Structures are given as C-alpha cells and as structure tokens.
Amino acid sequence: MLCQACQKNEATVHLTETFYEGIEGHQPGTTKQHFCQGCADAYFASRPGMNAMRKLICLSDEYR
C-alpha cells in the first residue's frame, strides 16, 4: 500500500481515528490514514496534541 500523502513510498504507519457525534464537529465515524515514515513524522509534527500519543501508537505495532 502506498503512502496517502506522497504516493511514492510504502505505507508503514497506519492511523485510525474514531469520531463521535459532537466532537470536533464531525459526524460519527472512523477515518483511516496510511503514511510512510517521513510523511508520518510531518503529520505528527503538525498536530502537537497527537505527539503524546505517538509512542502508544508505535507500541501497538509491536503487538501485531
């Protein structure tokens, strides 16, 4: 699977976000994003609130 951001590299970071009604103005649902490592670094750098969760996301990869 290719990275959704650059469309060049293999996606190695997979992010799933679930939105519930009333949170961030989104309708309930789930979004899935697939990034290469470089684009994932840029994604997390542009969203400071998610940086604290990054290690948790990486931990979950170890258990797959």
mmCIF file of the N, C-alpha and C atoms, coordinates in Angstrom:
data_MODEL
# 
_entry.id   MODEL 
# 
loop_
_atom_site.group_PDB 
_atom_site.id 
_atom_site.type_symbol 
_atom_site.label_atom_id 
_atom_site.label_alt_id 
_atom_site.label_comp_id 
_atom_site.label_asym_id 
_atom_site.label_entity_id 
_atom_site.label_seq_id 
_atom_site.pdbx_PDB_ins_code 
_atom_site.Cartn_x 
_atom_site.Cartn_y 
_atom_site.Cartn_z 
_atom_site.occupancy 
_atom_site.B_iso_or_equiv 
_atom_site.pdbx_formal_charge 
_atom_site.auth_seq_id 
_atom_site.auth_comp_id 
_atom_site.auth_asym_id 
_atom_site.auth_atom_id 
_atom_site.pdbx_PDB_model_num 
ATOM 1   N N  . MET A 1 1  ? 0.849   -1.171 0.000  1.00 0.00 ? 1  MET A N  1 
ATOM 2   C CA . MET A 1 1  ? 0.000   0.000  0.000  1.00 0.00 ? 1  MET A CA 1 
ATOM 3   C C  . MET A 1 1  ? 0.901   1.242  0.000  1.00 0.00 ? 1  MET A C  1 
ATOM 4   N N  . LEU A 1 2  ? 0.579   2.193  -0.843 1.00 0.00 ? 2  LEU A N  1 
ATOM 5   C CA . LEU A 1 2  ? 1.362   3.431  -0.924 1.00 0.00 ? 2  LEU A CA 1 
ATOM 6   C C  . LEU A 1 2  ? 0.906   4.444  0.119  1.00 0.00 ? 2  LEU A C  1 
ATOM 7   N N  . CYS A 1 3  ? 1.820   5.302  0.499  1.00 0.00 ? 3  CYS A N  1 
ATOM 8   C CA . CYS A 1 3  ? 1.537   6.410  1.409  1.00 0.00 ? 3  CYS A CA 1 
ATOM 9   C C  . CYS A 1 3  ? 0.471   7.315  0.782  1.00 0.00 ? 3  CYS A C  1 
ATOM 10  N N  . GLN A 1 4  ? -0.529  7.685  1.579  1.00 0.00 ? 4  GLN A N  1 
ATOM 11  C CA . GLN A 1 4  ? -1.590  8.551  1.070  1.00 0.00 ? 4  GLN A CA 1 
ATOM 12  C C  . GLN A 1 4  ? -1.117  9.983  0.826  1.00 0.00 ? 4  GLN A C  1 
ATOM 13  N N  . ALA A 1 5  ? -0.059  10.390 1.507  1.00 0.00 ? 5  ALA A N  1 
ATOM 14  C CA . ALA A 1 5  ? 0.401   11.773 1.379  1.00 0.00 ? 5  ALA A CA 1 
ATOM 15  C C  . ALA A 1 5  ? 1.301   11.968 0.154  1.00 0.00 ? 5  ALA A C  1 
ATOM 16  N N  . CYS A 1 6  ? 2.351   11.164 0.037  1.00 0.00 ? 6  CYS A N  1 
ATOM 17  C CA . CYS A 1 6  ? 3.319   11.372 -1.047 1.00 0.00 ? 6  CYS A CA 1 
ATOM 18  C C  . CYS A 1 6  ? 3.069   10.484 -2.264 1.00 0.00 ? 6  CYS A C  1 
ATOM 19  N N  . GLN A 1 7  ? 2.328   9.409  -2.087 1.00 0.00 ? 7  GLN A N  1 
ATOM 20  C CA . GLN A 1 7  ? 2.037   8.458  -3.167 1.00 0.00 ? 7  GLN A CA 1 
ATOM 21  C C  . GLN A 1 7  ? 3.293   7.861  -3.795 1.00 0.00 ? 7  GLN A C  1 
ATOM 22  N N  . LYS A 1 8  ? 4.411   7.828  -3.039 1.00 0.00 ? 8  LYS A N  1 
ATOM 23  C CA . LYS A 1 8  ? 5.672   7.314  -3.574 1.00 0.00 ? 8  LYS A CA 1 
ATOM 24  C C  . LYS A 1 8  ? 6.204   6.131  -2.779 1.00 0.00 ? 8  LYS A C  1 
ATOM 25  N N  . ASN A 1 9  ? 6.145   6.226  -1.459 1.00 0.00 ? 9  ASN A N  1 
ATOM 26  C CA . ASN A 1 9  ? 6.762   5.230  -0.588 1.00 0.00 ? 9  ASN A CA 1 
ATOM 27  C C  . ASN A 1 9  ? 5.723   4.269  -0.011 1.00 0.00 ? 9  ASN A C  1 
ATOM 28  N N  . GLU A 1 10 ? 6.208   3.133  0.443  1.00 0.00 ? 10 GLU A N  1 
ATOM 29  C CA . GLU A 1 10 ? 5.351   2.140  1.080  1.00 0.00 ? 10 GLU A CA 1 
ATOM 30  C C  . GLU A 1 10 ? 4.830   2.679  2.415  1.00 0.00 ? 10 GLU A C  1 
ATOM 31  N N  . ALA A 1 11 ? 3.540   2.513  2.674  1.00 0.00 ? 11 ALA A N  1 
ATOM 32  C CA . ALA A 1 11 ? 2.942   2.962  3.936  1.00 0.00 ? 11 ALA A CA 1 
ATOM 33  C C  . ALA A 1 11 ? 3.323   1.979  5.038  1.00 0.00 ? 11 ALA A C  1 
ATOM 34  N N  . THR A 1 12 ? 3.975   2.494  6.085  1.00 0.00 ? 12 THR A N  1 
ATOM 35  C CA . THR A 1 12 ? 4.375   1.669  7.215  1.00 0.00 ? 12 THR A CA 1 
ATOM 36  C C  . THR A 1 12 ? 3.731   2.117  8.517  1.00 0.00 ? 12 THR A C  1 
ATOM 37  N N  . VAL A 1 13 ? 3.091   3.282  8.510  1.00 0.00 ? 13 VAL A N  1 
ATOM 38  C CA . VAL A 1 13 ? 2.407   3.818  9.687  1.00 0.00 ? 13 VAL A CA 1 
ATOM 39  C C  . VAL A 1 13 ? 0.930   3.910  9.337  1.00 0.00 ? 13 VAL A C  1 
ATOM 40  N N  . HIS A 1 14 ? 0.097   3.259  10.146 1.00 0.00 ? 14 HIS A N  1 
ATOM 41  C CA . HIS A 1 14 ? -1.332  3.207  9.880  1.00 0.00 ? 14 HIS A CA 1 
ATOM 42  C C  . HIS A 1 14 ? -2.064  3.815  11.071 1.00 0.00 ? 14 HIS A C  1 
ATOM 43  N N  . LEU A 1 15 ? -2.855  4.823  10.821 1.00 0.00 ? 15 LEU A N  1 
ATOM 44  C CA . LEU A 1 15 ? -3.533  5.575  11.872 1.00 0.00 ? 15 LEU A CA 1 
ATOM 45  C C  . LEU A 1 15 ? -5.039  5.465  11.683 1.00 0.00 ? 15 LEU A C  1 
ATOM 46  N N  . THR A 1 16 ? -5.743  5.079  12.738 1.00 0.00 ? 16 THR A N  1 
ATOM 47  C CA . THR A 1 16 ? -7.200  5.021  12.713 1.00 0.00 ? 16 THR A CA 1 
ATOM 48  C C  . THR A 1 16 ? -7.724  5.985  13.765 1.00 0.00 ? 16 THR A C  1 
ATOM 49  N N  . GLU A 1 17 ? -8.599  6.887  13.360 1.00 0.00 ? 17 GLU A N  1 
ATOM 50  C CA . GLU A 1 17 ? -9.220  7.842  14.274 1.00 0.00 ? 17 GLU A CA 1 
ATOM 51  C C  . GLU A 1 17 ? -10.723 7.610  14.265 1.00 0.00 ? 17 GLU A C  1 
ATOM 52  N N  . THR A 1 18 ? -11.323 7.560  15.441 1.00 0.00 ? 18 THR A N  1 
ATOM 53  C CA . THR A 1 18 ? -12.765 7.399  15.568 1.00 0.00 ? 18 THR A CA 1 
ATOM 54  C C  . THR A 1 18 ? -13.343 8.700  16.088 1.00 0.00 ? 18 THR A C  1 
ATOM 55  N N  . PHE A 1 19 ? -14.363 9.194  15.400 1.00 0.00 ? 19 PHE A N  1 
ATOM 56  C CA . PHE A 1 19 ? -15.025 10.431 15.788 1.00 0.00 ? 19 PHE A CA 1 
ATOM 57  C C  . PHE A 1 19 ? -16.435 10.114 16.273 1.00 0.00 ? 19 PHE A C  1 
ATOM 58  N N  . TYR A 1 20 ? -16.786 10.684 17.404 1.00 0.00 ? 20 TYR A N  1 
ATOM 59  C CA . TYR A 1 20 ? -18.125 10.514 17.941 1.00 0.00 ? 20 TYR A CA 1 
ATOM 60  C C  . TYR A 1 20 ? -18.901 11.798 17.724 1.00 0.00 ? 20 TYR A C  1 
ATOM 61  N N  . GLU A 1 21 ? -20.181 11.722 17.655 1.00 0.00 ? 21 GLU A N  1 
ATOM 62  C CA . GLU A 1 21 ? -21.028 12.881 17.393 1.00 0.00 ? 21 GLU A CA 1 
ATOM 63  C C  . GLU A 1 21 ? -20.733 13.995 18.394 1.00 0.00 ? 21 GLU A C  1 
ATOM 64  N N  . GLY A 1 22 ? -20.572 15.199 17.905 1.00 0.00 ? 22 GLY A N  1 
ATOM 65  C CA . GLY A 1 22 ? -20.346 16.368 18.759 1.00 0.00 ? 22 GLY A CA 1 
ATOM 66  C C  . GLY A 1 22 ? -18.882 16.646 19.041 1.00 0.00 ? 22 GLY A C  1 
ATOM 67  N N  . ILE A 1 23 ? -17.982 15.771 18.689 1.00 0.00 ? 23 ILE A N  1 
ATOM 68  C CA . ILE A 1 23 ? -16.561 16.002 18.915 1.00 0.00 ? 23 ILE A CA 1 
ATOM 69  C C  . ILE A 1 23 ? -15.949 16.540 17.633 1.00 0.00 ? 23 ILE A C  1 
ATOM 70  N N  . GLU A 1 24 ? -15.319 17.692 17.736 1.00 0.00 ? 24 GLU A N  1 
ATOM 71  C CA . GLU A 1 24 ? -14.636 18.347 16.618 1.00 0.00 ? 24 GLU A CA 1 
ATOM 72  C C  . GLU A 1 24 ? -15.560 18.599 15.428 1.00 0.00 ? 24 GLU A C  1 
ATOM 73  N N  . GLY A 1 25 ? -16.858 18.613 15.659 1.00 0.00 ? 25 GLY A N  1 
ATOM 74  C CA . GLY A 1 25 ? -17.795 18.926 14.600 1.00 0.00 ? 25 GLY A CA 1 
ATOM 75  C C  . GLY A 1 25 ? -17.935 17.864 13.531 1.00 0.00 ? 25 GLY A C  1 
ATOM 76  N N  . HIS A 1 26 ? -17.422 16.677 13.774 1.00 0.00 ? 26 HIS A N  1 
ATOM 77  C CA . HIS A 1 26 ? -17.502 15.590 12.808 1.00 0.00 ? 26 HIS A CA 1 
ATOM 78  C C  . HIS A 1 26 ? -18.726 14.721 13.075 1.00 0.00 ? 26 HIS A C  1 
ATOM 79  N N  . GLN A 1 27 ? -19.216 14.112 12.048 1.00 0.00 ? 27 GLN A N  1 
ATOM 80  C CA . GLN A 1 27 ? -20.242 13.093 12.193 1.00 0.00 ? 27 GLN A CA 1 
ATOM 81  C C  . GLN A 1 27 ? -19.565 11.846 12.756 1.00 0.00 ? 27 GLN A C  1 
ATOM 82  N N  . PRO A 1 28 ? -20.318 10.984 13.430 1.00 0.00 ? 28 PRO A N  1 
ATOM 83  C CA . PRO A 1 28 ? -19.706 9.754  13.932 1.00 0.00 ? 28 PRO A CA 1 
ATOM 84  C C  . PRO A 1 28 ? -19.095 8.943  12.788 1.00 0.00 ? 28 PRO A C  1 
ATOM 85  N N  . GLY A 1 29 ? -17.985 8.341  13.053 1.00 0.00 ? 29 GLY A N  1 
ATOM 86  C CA . GLY A 1 29 ? -17.350 7.514  12.030 1.00 0.00 ? 29 GLY A CA 1 
ATOM 87  C C  . GLY A 1 29 ? -15.876 7.303  12.317 1.00 0.00 ? 29 GLY A C  1 
ATOM 88  N N  . THR A 1 30 ? -15.228 6.644  11.401 1.00 0.00 ? 30 THR A N  1 
ATOM 89  C CA . THR A 1 30 ? -13.817 6.308  11.539 1.00 0.00 ? 30 THR A CA 1 
ATOM 90  C C  . THR A 1 30 ? -13.081 6.714  10.271 1.00 0.00 ? 30 THR A C  1 
ATOM 91  N N  . THR A 1 31 ? -11.891 7.285  10.443 1.00 0.00 ? 31 THR A N  1 
ATOM 92  C CA . THR A 1 31 ? -11.035 7.566  9.298  1.00 0.00 ? 31 THR A CA 1 
ATOM 93  C C  . THR A 1 31 ? -9.759  6.750  9.458  1.00 0.00 ? 31 THR A C  1 
ATOM 94  N N  . LYS A 1 32 ? -9.255  6.266  8.353  1.00 0.00 ? 32 LYS A N  1 
ATOM 95  C CA . LYS A 1 32 ? -8.005  5.510  8.350  1.00 0.00 ? 32 LYS A CA 1 
ATOM 96  C C  . LYS A 1 32 ? -7.035  6.209  7.415  1.00 0.00 ? 32 LYS A C  1 
ATOM 97  N N  . GLN A 1 33 ? -5.806  6.392  7.896  1.00 0.00 ? 33 GLN A N  1 
ATOM 98  C CA . GLN A 1 33 ? -4.773  7.039  7.104  1.00 0.00 ? 33 GLN A CA 1 
ATOM 99  C C  . GLN A 1 33 ? -3.537  6.141  7.103  1.00 0.00 ? 33 GLN A C  1 
ATOM 100 N N  . HIS A 1 34 ? -2.846  6.137  5.981  1.00 0.00 ? 34 HIS A N  1 
ATOM 101 C CA . HIS A 1 34 ? -1.675  5.282  5.808  1.00 0.00 ? 34 HIS A CA 1 
ATOM 102 C C  . HIS A 1 34 ? -0.525  6.146  5.302  1.00 0.00 ? 34 HIS A C  1 
ATOM 103 N N  . PHE A 1 35 ? 0.583   6.173  6.076  1.00 0.00 ? 35 PHE A N  1 
ATOM 104 C CA . PHE A 1 35 ? 1.707   7.046  5.775  1.00 0.00 ? 35 PHE A CA 1 
ATOM 105 C C  . PHE A 1 35 ? 3.017   6.273  5.718  1.00 0.00 ? 35 PHE A C  1 
ATOM 106 N N  . CYS A 1 36 ? 3.976   6.799  4.946  1.00 0.00 ? 36 CYS A N  1 
ATOM 107 C CA . CYS A 1 36 ? 5.354   6.330  5.058  1.00 0.00 ? 36 CYS A CA 1 
ATOM 108 C C  . CYS A 1 36 ? 5.938   7.010  6.304  1.00 0.00 ? 36 CYS A C  1 
ATOM 109 N N  . GLN A 1 37 ? 7.118   6.610  6.723  1.00 0.00 ? 37 GLN A N  1 
ATOM 110 C CA . GLN A 1 37 ? 7.688   7.163  7.958  1.00 0.00 ? 37 GLN A CA 1 
ATOM 111 C C  . GLN A 1 37 ? 7.907   8.671  7.860  1.00 0.00 ? 37 GLN A C  1 
ATOM 112 N N  . GLY A 1 38 ? 8.398   9.162  6.731  1.00 0.00 ? 38 GLY A N  1 
ATOM 113 C CA . GLY A 1 38 ? 8.649   10.602 6.576  1.00 0.00 ? 38 GLY A CA 1 
ATOM 114 C C  . GLY A 1 38 ? 7.378   11.421 6.645  1.00 0.00 ? 38 GLY A C  1 
ATOM 115 N N  . CYS A 1 39 ? 6.335   10.973 5.972  1.00 0.00 ? 39 CYS A N  1 
ATOM 116 C CA . CYS A 1 39 ? 5.063   11.702 5.987  1.00 0.00 ? 39 CYS A CA 1 
ATOM 117 C C  . CYS A 1 39 ? 4.384   11.586 7.349  1.00 0.00 ? 39 CYS A C  1 
ATOM 118 N N  . ALA A 1 40 ? 4.569   10.447 8.038  1.00 0.00 ? 40 ALA A N  1 
ATOM 119 C CA . ALA A 1 40 ? 4.020   10.293 9.386  1.00 0.00 ? 40 ALA A CA 1 
ATOM 120 C C  . ALA A 1 40 ? 4.691   11.285 10.330 1.00 0.00 ? 40 ALA A C  1 
ATOM 121 N N  . ASP A 1 41 ? 6.010   11.460 10.203 1.00 0.00 ? 41 ASP A N  1 
ATOM 122 C CA . ASP A 1 41 ? 6.719   12.443 11.033 1.00 0.00 ? 41 ASP A CA 1 
ATOM 123 C C  . ASP A 1 41 ? 6.156   13.845 10.806 1.00 0.00 ? 41 ASP A C  1 
ATOM 124 N N  . ALA A 1 42 ? 5.921   14.195 9.554  1.00 0.00 ? 42 ALA A N  1 
ATOM 125 C CA . ALA A 1 42 ? 5.369   15.515 9.238  1.00 0.00 ? 42 ALA A CA 1 
ATOM 126 C C  . ALA A 1 42 ? 3.944   15.656 9.770  1.00 0.00 ? 42 ALA A C  1 
ATOM 127 N N  . TYR A 1 43 ? 3.155   14.598 9.669  1.00 0.00 ? 43 TYR A N  1 
ATOM 128 C CA . TYR A 1 43 ? 1.773   14.616 10.160 1.00 0.00 ? 43 TYR A CA 1 
ATOM 129 C C  . TYR A 1 43 ? 1.741   14.864 11.661 1.00 0.00 ? 43 TYR A C  1 
ATOM 130 N N  . PHE A 1 44 ? 2.534   14.103 12.417 1.00 0.00 ? 44 PHE A N  1 
ATOM 131 C CA . PHE A 1 44 ? 2.549   14.273 13.868 1.00 0.00 ? 44 PHE A CA 1 
ATOM 132 C C  . PHE A 1 44 ? 3.151   15.612 14.280 1.00 0.00 ? 44 PHE A C  1 
ATOM 133 N N  . ALA A 1 45 ? 4.125   16.119 13.542 1.00 0.00 ? 45 ALA A N  1 
ATOM 134 C CA . ALA A 1 45 ? 4.726   17.420 13.860 1.00 0.00 ? 45 ALA A CA 1 
ATOM 135 C C  . ALA A 1 45 ? 3.717   18.541 13.675 1.00 0.00 ? 45 ALA A C  1 
ATOM 136 N N  . SER A 1 46 ? 2.776   18.376 12.748 1.00 0.00 ? 46 SER A N  1 
ATOM 137 C CA . SER A 1 46 ? 1.790   19.425 12.505 1.00 0.00 ? 46 SER A CA 1 
ATOM 138 C C  . SER A 1 46 ? 0.597   19.342 13.452 1.00 0.00 ? 46 SER A C  1 
ATOM 139 N N  . ARG A 1 47 ? 0.550   18.328 14.295 1.00 0.00 ? 47 ARG A N  1 
ATOM 140 C CA . ARG A 1 47 ? -0.553  18.138 15.249 1.00 0.00 ? 47 ARG A CA 1 
ATOM 141 C C  . ARG A 1 47 ? 0.038   17.892 16.636 1.00 0.00 ? 47 ARG A C  1 
ATOM 142 N N  . PRO A 1 48 ? 0.422   18.961 17.339 1.00 0.00 ? 48 PRO A N  1 
ATOM 143 C CA . PRO A 1 48 ? 1.109   18.823 18.628 1.00 0.00 ? 48 PRO A CA 1 
ATOM 144 C C  . PRO A 1 48 ? 0.341   17.993 19.652 1.00 0.00 ? 48 PRO A C  1 
ATOM 145 N N  . GLY A 1 49 ? -0.972  18.045 19.648 1.00 0.00 ? 49 GLY A N  1 
ATOM 146 C CA . GLY A 1 49 ? -1.750  17.271 20.613 1.00 0.00 ? 49 GLY A CA 1 
ATOM 147 C C  . GLY A 1 49 ? -1.621  15.774 20.420 1.00 0.00 ? 49 GLY A C  1 
ATOM 148 N N  . MET A 1 50 ? -1.251  15.343 19.230 1.00 0.00 ? 50 MET A N  1 
ATOM 149 C CA . MET A 1 50 ? -1.125  13.915 18.963 1.00 0.00 ? 50 MET A CA 1 
ATOM 150 C C  . MET A 1 50 ? 0.271   13.391 19.262 1.00 0.00 ? 50 MET A C  1 
ATOM 151 N N  . ASN A 1 51 ? 1.249   14.258 19.444 1.00 0.00 ? 51 ASN A N  1 
ATOM 152 C CA . ASN A 1 51 ? 2.610   13.802 19.687 1.00 0.00 ? 51 ASN A CA 1 
ATOM 153 C C  . ASN A 1 51 ? 2.704   12.928 20.934 1.00 0.00 ? 51 ASN A C  1 
ATOM 154 N N  . ALA A 1 52 ? 1.918   13.231 21.963 1.00 0.00 ? 52 ALA A N  1 
ATOM 155 C CA . ALA A 1 52 ? 1.949   12.432 23.190 1.00 0.00 ? 52 ALA A CA 1 
ATOM 156 C C  . ALA A 1 52 ? 1.441   11.015 22.942 1.00 0.00 ? 52 ALA A C  1 
ATOM 157 N N  . MET A 1 53 ? 0.580   10.826 21.956 1.00 0.00 ? 53 MET A N  1 
ATOM 158 C CA . MET A 1 53 ? 0.025   9.514  21.658 1.00 0.00 ? 53 MET A CA 1 
ATOM 159 C C  . MET A 1 53 ? 0.904   8.704  20.713 1.00 0.00 ? 53 MET A C  1 
ATOM 160 N N  . ARG A 1 54 ? 1.906   9.316  20.148 1.00 0.00 ? 54 ARG A N  1 
ATOM 161 C CA . ARG A 1 54 ? 2.684   8.634  19.111 1.00 0.00 ? 54 ARG A CA 1 
ATOM 162 C C  . ARG A 1 54 ? 3.347   7.363  19.625 1.00 0.00 ? 54 ARG A C  1 
ATOM 163 N N  . LYS A 1 55 ? 3.930   7.393  20.809 1.00 0.00 ? 55 LYS A N  1 
ATOM 164 C CA . LYS A 1 55 ? 4.577   6.190  21.328 1.00 0.00 ? 55 LYS A CA 1 
ATOM 165 C C  . LYS A 1 55 ? 3.563   5.091  21.606 1.00 0.00 ? 55 LYS A C  1 
ATOM 166 N N  . LEU A 1 56 ? 2.365   5.456  22.005 1.00 0.00 ? 56 LEU A N  1 
ATOM 167 C CA . LEU A 1 56 ? 1.326   4.449  22.205 1.00 0.00 ? 56 LEU A CA 1 
ATOM 168 C C  . LEU A 1 56 ? 0.973   3.780  20.892 1.00 0.00 ? 56 LEU A C  1 
ATOM 169 N N  . ILE A 1 57 ? 0.917   4.577  19.849 1.00 0.00 ? 57 ILE A N  1 
ATOM 170 C CA . ILE A 1 57 ? 0.607   4.022  18.533 1.00 0.00 ? 57 ILE A CA 1 
ATOM 171 C C  . ILE A 1 57 ? 1.727   3.083  18.095 1.00 0.00 ? 57 ILE A C  1 
ATOM 172 N N  . CYS A 1 58 ? 2.967   3.461  18.336 1.00 0.00 ? 58 CYS A N  1 
ATOM 173 C CA . CYS A 1 58 ? 4.094   2.604  17.978 1.00 0.00 ? 58 CYS A CA 1 
ATOM 174 C C  . CYS A 1 58 ? 4.085   1.320  18.806 1.00 0.00 ? 58 CYS A C  1 
ATOM 175 N N  . LEU A 1 59 ? 3.701   1.414  20.083 1.00 0.00 ? 59 LEU A N  1 
ATOM 176 C CA . LEU A 1 59 ? 3.623   0.213  20.902 1.00 0.00 ? 59 LEU A CA 1 
ATOM 177 C C  . LEU A 1 59 ? 2.635   -0.778 20.323 1.00 0.00 ? 59 LEU A C  1 
ATOM 178 N N  . SER A 1 60 ? 1.517   -0.276 19.837 1.00 0.00 ? 60 SER A N  1 
ATOM 179 C CA . SER A 1 60 ? 0.517   -1.190 19.304 1.00 0.00 ? 60 SER A CA 1 
ATOM 180 C C  . SER A 1 60 ? 1.054   -1.945 18.092 1.00 0.00 ? 60 SER A C  1 
ATOM 181 N N  . ASP A 1 61 ? 1.960   -1.365 17.320 1.00 0.00 ? 61 ASP A N  1 
ATOM 182 C CA . ASP A 1 61 ? 2.556   -2.047 16.184 1.00 0.00 ? 61 ASP A CA 1 
ATOM 183 C C  . ASP A 1 61 ? 3.388   -3.245 16.628 1.00 0.00 ? 61 ASP A C  1 
ATOM 184 N N  . GLU A 1 62 ? 3.999   -3.166 17.803 1.00 0.00 ? 62 GLU A N  1 
ATOM 185 C CA . GLU A 1 62 ? 4.829   -4.253 18.309 1.00 0.00 ? 62 GLU A CA 1 
ATOM 186 C C  . GLU A 1 62 ? 4.005   -5.486 18.642 1.00 0.00 ? 62 GLU A C  1 
ATOM 187 N N  . TYR A 1 63 ? 2.744   -5.297 18.940 1.00 0.00 ? 63 TYR A N  1 
ATOM 188 C CA . TYR A 1 63 ? 1.885   -6.405 19.328 1.00 0.00 ? 63 TYR A CA 1 
ATOM 189 C C  . TYR A 1 63 ? 1.159   -7.050 18.161 1.00 0.00 ? 63 TYR A C  1 
ATOM 190 N N  . ARG A 1 64 ? 1.332   -6.547 16.953 1.00 0.00 ? 64 ARG A N  1 
ATOM 191 C CA . ARG A 1 64 ? 0.632   -7.107 15.802 1.00 0.00 ? 64 ARG A CA 1 
ATOM 192 C C  . ARG A 1 64 ? 1.277   -8.378 15.330 1.00 0.00 ? 64 ARG A C  1 
# 
